[in-house]
Amino acid sequence: MPAKILLVDDVPANIDLLEAILSKQGYELAHAYGGEEALAMVSDFQPHIALVDVMMPDMNGYQLCMQLRRHFPDNYLPVIFITASEVTQEDVVEGFTAGGDDYICKPFDTQILLARIAACLRVKTLQDRLGSMQSELARYVSRPTMQMVTGKISGQQATDSRLADVTILFSDVRDFTHRTEHMCPQDVFRVLNESLSFQIDLIEKHGGTIDKLSGDEVMAIFEGDDMAARAITCAREIMQMRNEFLAQDAHELPRIGIGINTGPVYLGSVGKAGSFLDYTAVGAPVNIAARLCGVAKNAQVLISKSTLDSMGNTLPKLQSIGFQPIKGLSNPMEIFELIIKETVPPIAVNL
């Protein structure tokens, strides 16, 4: 596909000259006779580069470039300024500060013009490729990991580890291995994705961050205001969605148990620097949430008292299942079950 070039100049003769030169190179061209017209064209035409006259009556080239950067921050568009006057040091500073990429002085040499266009297009290709790689990578790693990686690449000195109070949600499909034992790998893959996809949607809907997907298990982190309430609401909606799946009688997949716990954790990179790192939450609250999830029965959401304590007086419908021993903890802790339906008999669990 030929590269698209947007020509912006208030003098028609200048546009005609550029079109005569560039059309022979196979470029797809569009032109505008002012800054406002150019801005209106960008979304539809989607140029790969813009050649912009500096002196225009409604909006000069520098102002247009700043508007392009403001309105289209995620789309890297190289801008080459074309000026009829001699380029001074002040012009260069102003143009580059506005977001421009290069200058061409009139009258220009055709070969130099084409070479500078080709150079800017190479940069555009690399920027687009990097953007695509970042978008694809974002599908496989958590949001904090992406922020940490992009920050380090861009030279930011952001701290990649910190202490934080968070709510941890673990979700796991009950008896997944047993129930998929005789399935072919393709069906196991499909069933697993069906189970995970709607849970991920709901976690993101309520402001949670997917920390890990481990087989049929999901670990999510909730931070900030109302984090515990959002995690519990998310768990309730996961169970409601599970019921909708079962009502459709498609299969018996979403046999889900959930554990929720709140407390201080250390958020940071674990692994080996320079080889493999994973950005995750570490601490006893994570382990407790995992234990609660591990013992939760099908359609059961188990919640720690620390999670409820963090919510104040606004509590969901719950029932206590008493003080239970938790593996790894020296003292038993009180566990609560979220009431999904109006009437739920007390359930004893062996922790």
Residue, then its C-alpha position, 0 to 999 in steps of 0.5 A: m500500500p502506498a504511503k499517504i502524504l497530506l499537503v497543507d499550504d494556503v497557496p494552490a500553486n505550491i500544492d500543485l508543484l508538490e503533487a506533480i513531484l510526489s505523484k510520480q513516486g506513487y504516493e497517495l496524496a491529499h491536500a488542504y488549504g489551511g490548518e482547520e481543513a487539515l485537522a478535519m481531514v486527518s481522521d478519514f485520510q489517516p496520512h503517514i506524513a504531513l508536509v506543512d507550510v509554516m506561514m498560513p493565515d488561519m493557523n500557522g504550521y507550528q500551531l497546526c503541528m501542536q494541534l495534531r499532537r494534541h488531537f492525535p497523541d497515539n498516532y505518530l504523524p511525522v511533520i515536515f515544515i516547508t518555509a519560503s524564508e531562511v530557517t533561523q535557529e529560533d525557527v528550528v527551536e520553535g518548530f521542533t518544540a511544536g512537535g515537528d520532525d524536519y524542515i525544507c526551505k523553498p525553493f527546494d531540491t527535489q532529491i532532498l525533499l524525497a530523501r527527507i520524506a523517505a527518512c521520516l517514513r522509515v521512522k514512522t514505520l518503526q514507531d508503528r511497529l513499536g506501537s503494535m508490539q506494545s499493544e500485543l504485549a499488553r494482551y499477555v502481561s498485566r497493566p502494572t507490568m506494562q507500565m513498569v516496562t514502558g517507563k524503564i524503556s522511556g527512561q522514567q525513574a518510577t519506582d517499580s516496587r512499593l508497599a500497598d494495601v490491596t484486596i486480592l481476589f482468587s478465582d478457580v474452577r472446581d474439579f477442572t482437571h477431573r472434568t476435562e480428563h477425557m476432552c481433547p486438548q482443543d476442547v479443553f482450550r475452548v472451555l478454559n477460555e470460555s471460563l476465563s473470558f467473562q471473569i476477566d471482563l468483570i474484573e476489569k469492569h470493576g477496576g481490578t488488575i489481572d495479576k496472573l492466569s494460571g491454568d483455570e485460576v485467576m488472581a486479581i488485585f484491587e486498589g484504591d477507593d472501595m477496593a474491597a466493595r468492588a472486589i466483592t461486587c465483582a465476585r457476586e457478578i461472576m457467580q451470577m454470570r456463572n448461573e446464566f451460563l448454566a441456565q443456557d445448558a451449554h455445558e457444566l463449565p463454570r463451577i467456580g470458587i472464589g476467595i477474597n482477602t485484604g491487607p498490606v502486600y509488597l508490589g514489585s518485580v520477582g525473578k532474575a534481573g536481566s533474564f526473567l521478571d514477573y511483577t506481582a503482589v507478595g505477602a501473607p494476604v495473597n496466600i490467605a486469599a489463595r487458601l480461601c479460594g482453594v477451599a471454597k466450594n462450587a458457587q461459593v465466595l469466601i471472604s476474610k474479616s480483614t476485607l470486611d473491616s476495611m469496608g466500614n459499615t457498608l457490608p454485603k449480605l454475609q454469613s459467618i462460618g466461624f473461626q477456621p484454621i488456615k494452613g500456614l497461619s498460627n491462629p484460626m481466622e473468622i471466615f464469611e461466606l457471601i450470600i448470593k441468593e436470599t436463602v443459603p444454609p450454613i456451610a461448614v468447610n474444612l480449612 
